[in-house]
Amino acid sequence: MAFRVEFSELAAEEFRKLDKPVRERIARKLQTVALNPSRYLTRLSSVEAFKLRVGNYRAIVDVAWEQKMIYVLSVGHRSTVYR
């Protein structure tokens, strides 16, 4: 069963500001990740979250394994998303 993907308000705003081709790539990748999150996500060392790599862009996500939900916390270029 696939995980549900939800965006925080901040992540939704950041996502809307991205160029359309980048948004489409990230959306496709999130659909793929929803099928098997443990395969595509890498744990961050500084916080209890995961990163998803999509070219030069990153999505910072939290996963609720029991509820089968992926919560997108932040989305942006790799040079700024971790700040």
C-alpha distances in whole Angstrom, upper triangle without the diagonal:
4,7,10,13,16,20,23,26,27,24,24,28,28,26,28,31,29,31,29,28,27,24,23,22,21,18,17,17,15,12,12,12,9,7,9,11,14,15,16,17,21,22,25,28,30,27,24,22,20,21,20,23,23,27,29,27,24,22,22,19,18,15,14,12,12,11,8,11,13,17,19,22,25,25,28,30,30,34,33,30,30,33
4,7,9,13,16,19,23,24,21,21,25,24,22,24,27,26,27,25,24,23,21,19,19,17,15,14,13,11,9,9,9,5,5,7,9,12,13,14,15,18,20,23,26,27,25,22,19,18,18,17,19,20,23,26,23,21,18,19,16,15,13,13,11,12,11,7,9,10,14,16,19,21,21,24,26,27,30,30,26,27,30
4,6,10,13,16,19,21,18,18,22,22,20,22,25,24,26,24,24,22,19,19,18,16,14,14,13,10,9,10,8,5,6,8,8,11,13,13,13,17,18,20,23,25,22,19,16,15,16,15,18,19,22,24,21,19,16,16,13,12,9,9,9,10,8,5,5,6,10,12,16,18,19,22,24,25,28,27,23,24,27
4,7,10,13,16,18,16,15,19,19,17,19,23,22,24,22,22,21,18,18,18,15,13,14,13,10,9,11,10,7,9,11,11,14,16,15,15,18,19,21,24,25,22,19,16,16,17,16,19,19,23,24,21,19,15,15,12,12,10,10,11,12,9,6,5,6,8,11,14,16,17,21,24,24,27,26,22,24,26
4,7,10,13,15,12,12,15,16,14,16,19,18,20,19,19,18,15,15,15,12,10,12,11,8,8,11,9,7,11,12,11,14,16,14,14,17,18,19,22,23,20,18,15,14,14,13,16,16,20,21,18,15,12,12,10,10,9,10,12,14,11,9,6,5,6,7,11,13,13,17,20,21,24,22,19,20,23
4,7,10,12,9,9,13,14,12,14,17,17,20,19,20,18,15,16,17,13,11,14,14,10,11,14,13,11,14,16,14,17,19,17,16,18,19,19,23,22,19,17,15,15,15,14,17,18,21,22,18,16,12,12,10,10,10,11,14,15,12,11,7,6,5,6,9,11,12,16,20,21,23,21,18,19,21
4,6,8,6,6,9,10,9,11,14,15,17,17,19,16,13,15,16,12,11,15,14,11,13,16,14,13,17,18,16,19,20,18,16,18,18,19,22,21,18,17,14,14,14,14,17,17,20,20,16,14,10,10,9,10,12,13,16,18,15,14,11,9,6,5,7,8,10,13,17,18,21,18,15,17,18
4,5,5,6,9,10,10,12,14,16,19,19,21,18,16,18,19,15,15,18,18,14,17,19,17,17,20,21,18,21,23,20,18,20,19,18,21,20,17,16,14,15,15,16,18,19,22,21,17,15,12,11,10,11,13,14,18,19,17,16,13,11,7,6,6,8,10,14,17,19,20,18,14,16,17
4,6,5,6,9,10,11,13,15,18,19,21,19,16,19,20,17,16,20,20,17,19,22,21,20,23,24,22,24,26,23,21,23,22,21,24,22,19,19,17,18,18,18,21,20,23,22,18,17,14,13,13,14,17,18,21,23,20,20,16,14,11,9,8,9,11,14,18,20,21,18,15,17,17
4,5,5,6,9,10,11,13,17,18,20,17,15,18,19,16,16,20,19,17,20,22,20,20,24,25,22,24,25,22,20,21,21,19,22,20,17,18,16,17,16,17,19,19,21,19,16,14,12,11,12,14,17,19,22,24,22,21,18,15,12,9,7,7,9,11,15,16,17,14,12,14,13
4,5,5,6,9,10,11,14,15,17,14,12,15,15,12,13,16,15,13,16,19,17,17,21,21,18,21,22,19,17,18,18,17,20,19,17,17,14,14,13,13,15,15,18,17,13,11,9,9,10,12,15,17,20,22,20,19,15,13,9,6,5,4,6,9,12,14,16,13,10,13,14
4,5,5,6,9,10,13,14,16,14,11,14,15,12,12,16,16,14,16,19,18,17,21,22,20,23,24,21,19,21,22,21,24,23,20,20,17,17,16,16,17,17,19,18,15,14,11,12,12,15,17,19,22,24,21,20,16,14,11,8,9,8,8,11,15,17,19,16,14,16,17
4,5,5,6,9,12,14,16,14,12,15,17,14,14,18,18,17,19,22,21,21,25,26,23,26,27,24,22,23,24,22,25,24,22,22,19,20,18,18,19,18,20,19,15,15,13,14,15,17,20,22,25,27,24,24,20,17,14,11,11,9,9,11,14,17,18,15,13,16,16
4,6,5,7,11,12,14,12,10,14,15,12,13,17,17,15,18,21,20,20,24,24,22,24,25,21,20,21,21,20,23,21,20,21,18,17,16,15,16,15,17,15,12,11,10,12,14,17,19,22,25,27,25,24,20,17,14,11,10,7,6,7,10,13,14,11,10,13,13
4,5,6,9,9,11,9,7,10,11,9,10,13,13,12,15,18,17,18,21,22,20,23,23,20,19,20,21,20,24,23,21,22,18,17,15,14,15,13,15,14,11,11,10,12,13,16,19,21,24,26,24,22,18,15,13,10,11,8,6,7,11,14,16,14,12,15,16
4,6,8,8,12,10,8,11,13,12,12,15,16,15,17,20,20,20,24,25,23,26,26,23,22,24,25,24,27,26,25,25,22,21,19,18,18,16,18,17,14,15,13,16,17,20,22,24,27,29,26,25,21,18,16,13,14,12,10,11,13,17,18,16,15,18,19
4,7,9,12,10,9,12,14,13,14,17,18,17,20,22,22,23,26,27,25,28,28,24,23,25,26,24,27,26,25,26,23,22,19,18,18,16,17,16,13,14,14,16,18,21,24,26,29,31,29,27,24,21,19,15,15,12,10,9,11,15,16,14,13,17,17
4,6,8,6,6,10,11,10,12,15,15,15,18,20,20,21,24,25,23,26,25,22,21,23,24,23,26,25,25,25,22,21,18,16,15,13,14,12,10,12,12,15,17,21,23,26,28,31,29,27,23,20,19,15,15,12,9,8,9,13,14,13,13,16,17
4,6,5,6,9,10,11,12,14,16,17,19,20,21,23,25,26,25,28,27,23,23,25,27,26,29,29,28,28,25,23,20,18,17,14,14,13,12,14,15,18,20,24,26,29,31,33,31,29,26,23,21,18,19,16,12,11,11,15,16,16,16,19,21
4,5,5,6,9,10,10,12,14,15,17,19,20,21,23,25,24,27,26,23,23,25,27,27,31,30,29,29,26,24,21,18,17,14,15,15,13,16,16,19,21,24,26,28,30,33,30,28,25,22,21,18,20,17,14,13,14,17,19,19,18,22,23
4,5,5,6,9,10,11,12,14,16,17,18,20,22,24,23,25,24,21,22,24,26,26,30,30,29,29,26,23,20,17,16,12,12,13,12,15,15,19,21,24,25,28,30,32,30,28,25,22,22,19,20,18,14,13,14,17,19,19,18,22,24
4,5,5,6,9,10,11,12,14,15,16,18,21,22,20,23,22,18,19,20,23,23,26,26,25,26,22,20,16,14,12,9,9,10,8,11,12,16,17,21,23,26,27,30,28,25,23,19,19,16,17,14,11,10,10,13,15,16,15,18,20
4,6,5,6,9,10,10,12,14,15,16,19,20,19,22,21,18,18,20,23,23,26,26,25,25,21,19,16,14,13,10,12,12,10,11,11,15,16,19,21,23,25,28,26,23,20,17,17,13,15,13,10,10,12,15,17,17,15,18,20
4,5,5,6,9,10,11,12,14,15,17,19,19,22,21,18,19,21,24,24,28,28,27,27,23,20,18,15,14,11,12,14,12,14,13,17,18,21,21,24,25,28,26,23,20,18,18,15,18,16,13,13,15,17,20,20,18,21,24
4,5,5,6,9,10,11,12,14,16,17,17,19,18,15,16,18,21,22,25,26,25,25,21,18,15,12,11,7,9,11,10,11,12,15,16,20,20,23,24,27,25,22,20,17,18,15,17,16,12,12,13,15,18,18,17,20,22
4,5,5,6,9,10,10,12,15,16,14,17,16,13,13,16,18,19,23,23,22,21,18,15,12,9,9,6,9,11,8,9,8,12,13,16,17,20,21,24,22,19,17,14,14,11,14,12,9,10,11,13,16,16,14,17,20
4,5,5,6,9,10,11,13,15,14,18,17,14,15,18,20,21,25,25,24,23,19,17,15,12,12,10,13,15,12,12,10,14,13,16,17,19,20,23,21,18,15,13,13,11,14,13,11,13,15,17,20,19,17,20,22
4,5,5,6,9,10,12,13,14,17,15,13,15,18,21,22,26,27,25,24,20,18,16,12,12,10,13,15,13,13,13,16,15,18,18,20,21,23,22,18,17,14,16,14,17,17,14,16,17,18,22,22,19,22,25
4,5,5,6,9,10,11,11,13,12,9,11,14,17,19,22,24,22,21,17,14,12,9,9,7,10,13,11,11,10,13,13,16,15,18,19,22,20,17,15,13,14,13,16,15,13,14,15,16,20,20,17,19,23
4,5,5,6,9,10,9,12,12,10,10,14,16,18,21,22,21,19,15,13,11,8,10,9,13,15,13,11,9,11,10,13,12,15,16,18,17,14,12,9,11,9,13,13,12,14,16,17,20,20,17,19,22
4,5,5,7,10,10,13,13,11,13,17,19,21,25,26,24,22,18,16,15,12,14,12,16,18,16,15,13,15,13,15,14,16,16,19,17,13,12,11,13,12,16,17,15,18,19,20,24,24,21,23,26
4,5,6,7,8,11,10,9,11,15,18,20,24,25,24,22,18,15,14,11,12,12,15,18,16,15,14,16,14,16,15,17,16,19,18,14,14,12,15,14,18,18,17,19,20,20,24,24,21,23,26
4,5,5,5,8,8,6,8,12,14,17,20,22,20,18,15,12,11,9,11,11,15,17,15,13,11,13,11,12,11,14,13,16,15,12,11,9,12,12,15,16,15,17,19,19,22,22,19,20,24
4,6,6,10,10,9,10,14,16,19,22,24,21,19,16,13,14,12,14,14,18,20,18,16,13,14,12,12,10,12,11,14,12,9,8,7,11,12,15,17,16,19,21,21,25,25,21,22,25
4,6,9,9,10,12,16,18,21,24,26,24,21,18,16,16,14,16,16,20,22,20,18,16,17,15,15,13,14,12,15,14,10,11,11,14,15,19,20,20,22,24,24,28,28,24,25,29
4,6,6,7,9,13,15,18,21,23,22,19,16,14,14,12,15,16,19,22,20,18,16,16,14,14,11,13,11,14,14,10,11,11,14,16,19,20,20,22,24,23,27,27,23,24,27
4,5,6,6,9,11,14,18,20,18,15,12,10,11,10,12,14,18,20,17,15,13,13,10,11,8,11,9,13,13,10,10,8,12,13,15,17,17,19,21,20,24,23,20,20,24
4,6,6,8,10,13,16,19,17,15,12,10,11,11,13,16,19,21,19,16,15,14,12,12,10,12,10,13,15,12,12,11,14,15,17,19,19,21,22,21,24,24,21,21,24
4,6,8,11,15,18,20,19,17,15,12,12,10,12,14,17,19,18,16,15,15,14,15,13,15,14,17,18,15,15,14,16,17,19,20,19,21,22,20,24,24,22,21,25
4,7,10,13,16,19,18,16,13,10,9,7,8,10,13,15,14,12,11,12,12,13,12,15,14,18,18,15,15,12,15,14,16,17,16,17,18,17,20,21,18,18,22
4,7,9,13,15,14,12,9,6,6,5,8,11,14,15,14,11,10,9,9,10,10,13,13,17,17,14,13,11,12,12,14,14,14,16,17,15,19,19,16,15,19
4,6,9,12,12,11,9,5,5,7,9,12,14,15,14,11,11,10,10,11,11,15,15,19,19,17,16,13,15,14,15,15,15,16,17,14,17,18,15,14,18
4,6,9,9,7,6,4,6,9,12,15,17,18,16,13,12,10,10,10,10,14,14,18,19,17,16,14,14,14,14,15,16,17,18,15,18,18,15,13,17
4,6,6,7,6,5,7,10,12,16,17,17,15,12,11,9,10,10,12,16,17,20,21,20,18,15,15,14,13,13,15,16,16,13,15,15,13,10,13
4,6,7,8,9,10,14,15,19,21,20,18,15,15,12,13,13,15,18,19,22,23,22,21,18,18,17,16,16,18,19,19,16,17,17,15,12,14
4,7,8,10,11,15,17,20,22,20,19,15,15,12,13,13,16,18,20,23,24,23,22,19,18,17,15,15,17,18,18,16,16,16,13,10,12
4,6,8,11,14,17,20,22,21,19,15,14,10,11,10,13,15,17,20,20,20,18,16,15,14,12,13,16,17,19,16,18,16,13,10,12
4,7,10,14,17,20,23,22,20,16,14,10,9,8,10,12,13,16,17,17,15,13,13,13,12,14,16,18,20,18,20,19,15,13,15
4,7,10,13,16,19,19,16,12,10,7,6,5,8,11,12,16,16,15,13,11,10,10,9,11,13,15,17,16,18,17,13,11,14
4,7,10,13,16,16,14,10,8,6,5,6,8,11,13,16,17,15,13,10,10,10,10,11,12,14,16,14,17,16,12,11,15
4,6,10,12,12,10,6,6,5,6,9,11,14,16,19,19,17,15,11,11,10,10,10,10,11,12,10,14,13,10,10,13
4,6,10,11,8,5,5,6,7,11,12,15,16,20,20,17,15,11,12,10,11,10,9,11,12,10,14,14,11,12,16
4,6,7,6,5,7,9,11,14,15,19,20,24,23,20,18,15,15,13,14,12,10,10,10,9,12,14,11,13,16
4,6,5,6,8,11,13,16,18,21,22,25,25,22,20,16,17,14,15,13,10,10,9,9,13,14,12,15,18
4,5,8,11,14,16,20,21,25,26,29,28,25,23,20,20,17,18,16,12,11,9,9,12,14,13,15,18
4,7,10,13,16,20,22,26,27,30,30,27,24,21,20,17,17,14,11,9,6,6,8,11,11,13,15
4,7,10,13,17,19,23,24,27,26,24,21,18,17,13,14,11,7,6,4,5,9,9,8,11,14
4,6,9,13,15,19,21,24,23,21,18,15,14,11,11,8,6,6,6,6,9,9,7,9,12
4,6,10,12,16,18,21,20,18,15,11,10,7,7,6,4,7,9,9,12,11,8,10,13
4,7,10,14,16,19,18,17,14,10,9,6,5,5,6,9,11,10,13,12,8,8,11
4,7,10,12,15,15,13,10,7,5,4,5,7,9,12,15,14,17,15,12,12,15
4,7,9,12,12,11,8,6,5,6,7,10,12,16,18,17,20,18,15,14,17
4,6,9,9,8,6,5,6,9,10,13,15,19,21,20,23,22,18,18,20
4,6,5,6,5,6,8,11,13,16,18,22,24,24,27,25,21,21,23
4,6,5,7,8,11,14,16,19,21,24,26,26,29,28,24,23,26
4,5,8,11,13,17,18,22,24,27,30,29,32,31,27,26,29
4,6,9,11,15,17,20,22,26,29,28,31,30,26,26,28
4,7,10,13,16,19,20,24,27,26,30,28,25,25,27
4,6,10,12,15,17,21,24,24,27,25,21,22,24
4,6,9,12,13,17,20,20,23,21,18,18,21
4,6,9,11,15,18,19,21,19,16,16,18
4,6,8,11,15,15,18,16,12,13,16
4,7,11,14,14,16,14,10,11,13
4,7,10,11,13,10,7,9,10
4,7,9,11,9,6,9,11
4,6,8,7,5,9,10
4,5,6,6,9,11
4,6,5,7,10
4,6,7,9
4,6,6
4,6
4
